[in-house]
Amino acid sequence: MKILILGAGKMGSFFNDVLSFQHETAVYDVNPMQLRFVYNTYRFTTIEEIREFAPELVINAATVKYTLEAFRQVIPVLPKDCILSDIASVKTGLKSFYEESGFPYVSTHPMFGPTFATLDRLSSENAIIISEGDHLGKIFFKDLYQNLKLNIFEYTFDEHDETVAYSLSIPFVSTFVFSAVMKHQDAPGTTFKKHMAIARGLLSEDDYLLQEILFNPRTPAQVENIRIELKQLLEIISKKDADGMKQYLKKIREKIRNAN
């Protein structure tokens, strides 16, 4: 299959590495410097090169801020039967865009990133395939993710956004709060160091990506849950309520067990 990847960043390069030995791939990026580190693939910097390549599938790996803009830039030179696809963690506006585009499409979300995941050992990682979309496109990504040994889940666009609001916004907000109140430690403990590593990794992500995940309409309810729990925990701590703490720890240990 002839596959065009939009964006030569971390995830674009990852998909090229995975696909380029079994498919004819090309990577397009408006910044030629980004293309220095991709290999075994065509490197495109102009729209005309894409027209001549005539891809059968486009994987949009541009950052969230530019996902729709990247599609709009290349659509005029794509074959009408080319399948559009994205791997965006935020799907805002994508469903209506796809439906209006007239192109077949498939939307997925690998629930991992180069910041934390070990990309050559992904058996503990997950991927979501959106149930709306082109049948052949979904089969392609299902086969790809199975070969990567990812755990695959199929959600609608709405179900995806709800999942992201829970699974990303809660750890993001918790990490932000930790970062906001932390101060330098000469002799940090193991737990502190682990939290610091998570904070550094998260805050190295693109600002717009962090913003869009937190601006998900379903995020405020999740943040409100954090506020409620913090209030309850603060009351227990302030009162030095040993029984209350015991019950609280029991509750959260049960939640951790049920989450596994």
C-alpha positions as a Markdown table, in Angstrom:
| # | Residue | x | y | z |
|---|---|---|---|---|
| 1 | Met | 0.0 | 0.0 | 0.0 |
| 2 | Lys | 1.2 | 3.5 | -0.7 |
| 3 | Ile | 1.0 | 5.4 | 2.6 |
| 4 | Leu | 1.6 | 9.1 | 3.2 |
| 5 | Ile | 2.4 | 10.2 | 6.7 |
| 6 | Leu | 1.8 | 13.9 | 7.6 |
| 7 | Gly | 4.4 | 15.1 | 10.1 |
| 8 | Ala | 7.9 | 13.9 | 10.9 |
| 9 | Gly | 7.7 | 14.3 | 14.6 |
| 10 | Lys | 7.9 | 11.5 | 17.2 |
| 11 | Met | 4.8 | 9.7 | 16.3 |
| 12 | Gly | 5.1 | 10.3 | 12.5 |
| 13 | Ser | 8.6 | 8.9 | 12.6 |
| 14 | Phe | 7.4 | 5.9 | 14.7 |
| 15 | Phe | 4.7 | 5.0 | 12.2 |
| 16 | Asn | 7.2 | 5.4 | 9.4 |
| 17 | Asp | 9.6 | 3.0 | 11.1 |
| 18 | Val | 6.8 | 0.5 | 11.6 |
| 19 | Leu | 5.3 | 0.6 | 8.1 |
| 20 | Ser | 8.2 | 1.4 | 5.8 |
| 21 | Phe | 9.5 | -2.1 | 5.4 |
| 22 | Gln | 6.1 | -3.6 | 4.3 |
| 23 | His | 4.6 | -0.6 | 2.4 |
| 24 | Glu | 5.7 | 2.1 | 0.1 |
| 25 | Thr | 5.8 | 5.1 | 2.4 |
| 26 | Ala | 6.3 | 8.9 | 2.2 |
| 27 | Val | 6.7 | 11.4 | 4.9 |
| 28 | Tyr | 5.6 | 15.0 | 4.3 |
| 29 | Asp | 6.6 | 17.9 | 6.6 |
| 30 | Val | 6.8 | 21.6 | 5.8 |
| 31 | Asn | 10.0 | 21.8 | 7.8 |
| 32 | Pro | 12.8 | 20.0 | 5.9 |
| 33 | Met | 14.9 | 19.8 | 9.0 |
| 34 | Gln | 12.3 | 17.4 | 10.5 |
| 35 | Leu | 12.9 | 15.0 | 7.7 |
| 36 | Arg | 16.6 | 14.5 | 8.5 |
| 37 | Phe | 15.9 | 11.5 | 10.8 |
| 38 | Val | 13.4 | 9.5 | 8.8 |
| 39 | Tyr | 14.7 | 6.7 | 6.6 |
| 40 | Asn | 13.6 | 4.0 | 4.1 |
| 41 | Thr | 11.0 | 6.4 | 2.8 |
| 42 | Tyr | 10.3 | 9.2 | 0.4 |
| 43 | Arg | 10.7 | 12.7 | 2.0 |
| 44 | Phe | 8.3 | 15.2 | 0.7 |
| 45 | Thr | 8.3 | 19.0 | 1.2 |
| 46 | Thr | 5.9 | 20.0 | -1.5 |
| 47 | Ile | 2.3 | 19.4 | -2.4 |
| 48 | Glu | 3.2 | 18.4 | -6.0 |
| 49 | Glu | 5.3 | 15.5 | -4.7 |
| 50 | Ile | 2.2 | 14.2 | -2.9 |
| 51 | Arg | 0.1 | 14.5 | -6.1 |
| 52 | Glu | 2.6 | 12.4 | -8.0 |
| 53 | Phe | 2.9 | 9.8 | -5.2 |
| 54 | Ala | -0.9 | 9.3 | -5.2 |
| 55 | Pro | -1.3 | 7.7 | -1.7 |
| 56 | Glu | -3.9 | 5.1 | -0.9 |
| 57 | Leu | -3.8 | 6.0 | 2.8 |
| 58 | Val | -2.9 | 9.2 | 4.7 |
| 59 | Ile | -1.9 | 9.0 | 8.3 |
| 60 | Asn | -2.1 | 12.4 | 9.9 |
| 61 | Ala | 0.5 | 12.6 | 12.6 |
| 62 | Ala | 0.7 | 16.4 | 12.8 |
| 63 | Thr | 0.4 | 17.9 | 16.3 |
| 64 | Val | -3.2 | 18.4 | 17.5 |
| 65 | Lys | -3.1 | 22.1 | 16.8 |
| 66 | Tyr | -2.5 | 21.5 | 13.1 |
| 67 | Thr | -4.4 | 18.2 | 12.4 |
| 68 | Leu | -7.2 | 19.8 | 10.4 |
| 69 | Glu | -4.9 | 22.3 | 8.7 |
| 70 | Ala | -2.7 | 19.5 | 7.6 |
| 71 | Phe | -5.6 | 17.6 | 6.1 |
| 72 | Arg | -6.9 | 20.7 | 4.3 |
| 73 | Gln | -3.5 | 21.4 | 2.8 |
| 74 | Val | -3.1 | 18.0 | 1.1 |
| 75 | Ile | -6.7 | 17.0 | 0.3 |
| 76 | Pro | -6.7 | 18.9 | -3.1 |
| 77 | Val | -4.0 | 16.6 | -4.5 |
| 78 | Leu | -5.3 | 13.3 | -3.1 |
| 79 | Pro | -7.0 | 10.6 | -5.1 |
| 80 | Lys | -10.7 | 10.5 | -4.3 |
| 81 | Asp | -10.6 | 7.0 | -3.0 |
| 82 | Cys | -7.6 | 7.7 | -0.6 |
| 83 | Ile | -8.4 | 6.9 | 3.0 |
| 84 | Leu | -7.9 | 9.7 | 5.5 |
| 85 | Ser | -6.8 | 8.7 | 9.0 |
| 86 | Asp | -5.6 | 10.4 | 12.2 |
| 87 | Ile | -4.0 | 9.3 | 15.4 |
| 88 | Ala | -5.0 | 12.4 | 17.4 |
| 89 | Ser | -5.6 | 12.2 | 21.1 |
| 90 | Val | -8.2 | 14.9 | 20.8 |
| 91 | Lys | -11.0 | 14.3 | 18.2 |
| 92 | Thr | -12.7 | 17.7 | 18.5 |
| 93 | Gly | -14.1 | 18.6 | 15.1 |
| 94 | Leu | -12.8 | 15.5 | 13.3 |
| 95 | Lys | -16.1 | 13.7 | 12.9 |
| 96 | Ser | -17.8 | 16.6 | 11.1 |
| 97 | Phe | -14.7 | 17.3 | 9.1 |
| 98 | Tyr | -14.5 | 13.7 | 7.8 |
| 99 | Glu | -18.2 | 13.5 | 7.0 |
| 100 | Glu | -18.0 | 16.7 | 5.0 |
| 101 | Ser | -14.7 | 15.8 | 3.2 |
| 102 | Gly | -16.3 | 13.1 | 1.0 |
| 103 | Phe | -13.2 | 10.9 | 1.6 |
| 104 | Pro | -13.3 | 7.5 | 3.3 |
| 105 | Tyr | -11.8 | 7.8 | 6.7 |
| 106 | Val | -10.7 | 6.0 | 9.9 |
| 107 | Ser | -9.7 | 7.5 | 13.2 |
| 108 | Thr | -7.6 | 5.8 | 15.9 |
| 109 | His | -5.8 | 6.8 | 19.0 |
| 110 | Pro | -2.7 | 4.9 | 20.2 |
| 111 | Met | -3.0 | 5.4 | 23.9 |
| 112 | Phe | 0.8 | 5.9 | 24.4 |
| 113 | Gly | 3.5 | 8.3 | 23.3 |
| 114 | Pro | 7.2 | 8.3 | 23.0 |
| 115 | Thr | 7.6 | 10.3 | 26.2 |
| 116 | Phe | 6.7 | 7.3 | 28.5 |
| 117 | Ala | 6.1 | 4.2 | 26.4 |
| 118 | Thr | 8.9 | 1.8 | 25.4 |
| 119 | Leu | 8.1 | 1.6 | 21.7 |
| 120 | Asp | 9.6 | -1.8 | 21.1 |
| 121 | Arg | 7.6 | -3.3 | 23.9 |
| 122 | Leu | 4.0 | -2.3 | 23.6 |
| 123 | Ser | 2.1 | -5.3 | 24.9 |
| 124 | Ser | 0.9 | -3.4 | 28.0 |
| 125 | Glu | -0.3 | -0.4 | 26.0 |
| 126 | Asn | -3.7 | 0.2 | 24.4 |
| 127 | Ala | -5.1 | 1.6 | 21.2 |
| 128 | Ile | -8.6 | 2.8 | 20.4 |
| 129 | Ile | -10.2 | 2.4 | 16.9 |
| 130 | Ile | -13.2 | 4.6 | 16.3 |
| 131 | Ser | -16.2 | 2.5 | 15.2 |
| 132 | Glu | -17.4 | 5.1 | 12.8 |
| 133 | Gly | -15.5 | 5.1 | 9.5 |
| 134 | Asp | -14.3 | 3.0 | 6.6 |
| 135 | His | -14.3 | -0.8 | 7.0 |
| 136 | Leu | -11.1 | -1.4 | 5.2 |
| 137 | Gly | -9.4 | 1.4 | 7.1 |
| 138 | Lys | -10.4 | -0.1 | 10.4 |
| 139 | Ile | -9.1 | -3.5 | 9.3 |
| 140 | Phe | -5.7 | -2.0 | 8.3 |
| 141 | Phe | -5.2 | -0.4 | 11.7 |
| 142 | Lys | -6.5 | -3.4 | 13.6 |
| 143 | Asp | -3.9 | -5.6 | 11.8 |
| 144 | Leu | -1.2 | -3.0 | 12.5 |
| 145 | Tyr | -2.0 | -2.7 | 16.2 |
| 146 | Gln | -2.3 | -6.4 | 16.6 |
| 147 | Asn | 1.1 | -6.8 | 15.1 |
| 148 | Leu | 2.4 | -4.3 | 17.6 |
| 149 | Lys | 0.8 | -6.4 | 20.4 |
| 150 | Leu | -1.4 | -3.5 | 21.5 |
| 151 | Asn | -4.7 | -4.1 | 23.4 |
| 152 | Ile | -7.4 | -2.8 | 21.0 |
| 153 | Phe | -10.7 | -1.2 | 21.9 |
| 154 | Glu | -13.4 | 0.1 | 19.6 |
| 155 | Tyr | -15.3 | 3.2 | 20.7 |
| 156 | Thr | -17.5 | 5.8 | 19.0 |
| 157 | Phe | -16.1 | 9.4 | 18.8 |
| 158 | Asp | -18.2 | 10.3 | 21.8 |
| 159 | Glu | -17.1 | 7.3 | 23.8 |
| 160 | His | -13.5 | 8.1 | 22.9 |
| 161 | Asp | -13.8 | 11.7 | 24.2 |
| 162 | Glu | -15.3 | 10.4 | 27.5 |
| 163 | Thr | -12.5 | 7.9 | 27.9 |
| 164 | Val | -9.8 | 10.6 | 27.3 |
| 165 | Ala | -11.4 | 13.0 | 29.7 |
| 166 | Tyr | -11.1 | 10.3 | 32.4 |
| 167 | Ser | -7.8 | 8.6 | 31.6 |
| 168 | Leu | -5.8 | 11.6 | 30.6 |
| 169 | Ser | -7.3 | 14.7 | 32.4 |
| 170 | Ile | -7.2 | 13.1 | 35.9 |
| 171 | Pro | -3.4 | 12.2 | 35.8 |
| 172 | Phe | -2.7 | 15.5 | 33.9 |
| 173 | Val | -4.4 | 17.7 | 36.5 |
| 174 | Ser | -2.9 | 15.7 | 39.4 |
| 175 | Thr | 0.6 | 16.2 | 37.9 |
| 176 | Phe | 0.0 | 19.9 | 37.4 |
| 177 | Val | -1.0 | 20.3 | 41.0 |
| 178 | Phe | 2.0 | 18.4 | 42.2 |
| 179 | Ser | 4.2 | 20.6 | 40.0 |
| 180 | Ala | 2.6 | 23.8 | 41.2 |
| 181 | Val | 3.2 | 23.1 | 45.0 |
| 182 | Met | 6.6 | 21.3 | 44.8 |
| 183 | Lys | 9.8 | 22.8 | 45.8 |
| 184 | His | 13.5 | 21.9 | 45.6 |
| 185 | Gln | 14.5 | 18.8 | 47.6 |
| 186 | Asp | 18.2 | 18.2 | 48.5 |
| 187 | Ala | 17.4 | 14.6 | 49.4 |
| 188 | Pro | 14.2 | 13.6 | 47.6 |
| 189 | Gly | 12.6 | 10.2 | 48.4 |
| 190 | Thr | 11.8 | 7.6 | 45.8 |
| 191 | Thr | 8.2 | 8.5 | 45.4 |
| 192 | Phe | 9.0 | 12.2 | 45.0 |
| 193 | Lys | 11.6 | 11.3 | 42.3 |
| 194 | Lys | 9.1 | 9.2 | 40.4 |
| 195 | His | 6.5 | 11.9 | 40.5 |
| 196 | Met | 9.1 | 14.4 | 39.3 |
| 197 | Ala | 10.0 | 12.2 | 36.3 |
| 198 | Ile | 6.3 | 12.0 | 35.4 |
| 199 | Ala | 6.0 | 15.8 | 35.7 |
| 200 | Arg | 9.0 | 16.5 | 33.5 |
| 201 | Gly | 7.8 | 14.1 | 30.8 |
| 202 | Leu | 4.3 | 15.4 | 30.8 |
| 203 | Leu | 5.4 | 19.1 | 30.7 |
| 204 | Ser | 7.6 | 18.3 | 27.8 |
| 205 | Glu | 4.5 | 17.7 | 25.7 |
| 206 | Asp | 3.1 | 20.3 | 23.3 |
| 207 | Asp | 1.2 | 23.1 | 25.2 |
| 208 | Tyr | -1.7 | 23.0 | 22.7 |
| 209 | Leu | -2.1 | 19.2 | 23.2 |
| 210 | Leu | -2.3 | 19.6 | 27.0 |
| 211 | Gln | -4.8 | 22.5 | 26.6 |
| 212 | Glu | -7.1 | 20.6 | 24.3 |
| 213 | Ile | -7.2 | 17.5 | 26.5 |
| 214 | Leu | -8.1 | 19.7 | 29.5 |
| 215 | Phe | -10.6 | 21.7 | 27.5 |
| 216 | Asn | -12.5 | 18.5 | 26.6 |
| 217 | Pro | -16.1 | 19.3 | 27.6 |
| 218 | Arg | -16.1 | 16.2 | 29.9 |
| 219 | Thr | -13.0 | 17.2 | 31.8 |
| 220 | Pro | -14.5 | 19.7 | 34.3 |
| 221 | Ala | -16.6 | 16.9 | 35.9 |
| 222 | Gln | -13.4 | 14.8 | 36.3 |
| 223 | Val | -11.6 | 17.7 | 37.9 |
| 224 | Glu | -14.5 | 18.3 | 40.2 |
| 225 | Asn | -14.1 | 14.7 | 41.4 |
| 226 | Ile | -10.5 | 15.5 | 42.3 |
| 227 | Arg | -11.6 | 18.5 | 44.3 |
| 228 | Ile | -14.2 | 16.5 | 46.2 |
| 229 | Glu | -11.6 | 13.8 | 47.1 |
| 230 | Leu | -9.1 | 16.4 | 48.2 |
| 231 | Lys | -11.6 | 18.1 | 50.4 |
| 232 | Gln | -12.5 | 14.8 | 52.1 |
| 233 | Leu | -8.8 | 13.9 | 52.5 |
| 234 | Leu | -7.9 | 17.3 | 54.0 |
| 235 | Glu | -10.7 | 17.0 | 56.5 |
| 236 | Ile | -9.4 | 13.6 | 57.6 |
| 237 | Ile | -5.8 | 14.9 | 57.9 |
| 238 | Ser | -6.8 | 18.1 | 59.7 |
| 239 | Lys | -8.8 | 16.1 | 62.3 |
| 240 | Lys | -6.1 | 13.4 | 62.6 |
| 241 | Asp | -9.0 | 11.0 | 62.1 |
| 242 | Ala | -7.3 | 7.6 | 62.3 |
| 243 | Asp | -10.5 | 5.6 | 61.6 |
| 244 | Gly | -11.4 | 7.9 | 58.8 |
| 245 | Met | -7.9 | 7.5 | 57.2 |
| 246 | Lys | -8.2 | 3.7 | 57.6 |
| 247 | Gln | -11.5 | 3.7 | 55.8 |
| 248 | Tyr | -10.2 | 6.1 | 53.1 |
| 249 | Leu | -7.2 | 3.9 | 52.4 |
| 250 | Lys | -9.4 | 0.8 | 52.2 |
| 251 | Lys | -11.6 | 2.6 | 49.7 |
| 252 | Ile | -8.8 | 3.6 | 47.4 |
| 253 | Arg | -7.0 | 0.3 | 47.6 |
| 254 | Glu | -10.3 | -1.4 | 46.5 |
| 255 | Lys | -10.4 | 1.1 | 43.6 |
| 256 | Ile | -6.9 | 0.2 | 42.6 |
| 257 | Arg | -7.6 | -3.5 | 42.7 |
| 258 | Asn | -10.7 | -3.1 | 40.6 |
| 259 | Ala | -8.8 | -1.0 | 38.0 |
| 260 | Asn | -6.4 | -3.8 | 37.2 |
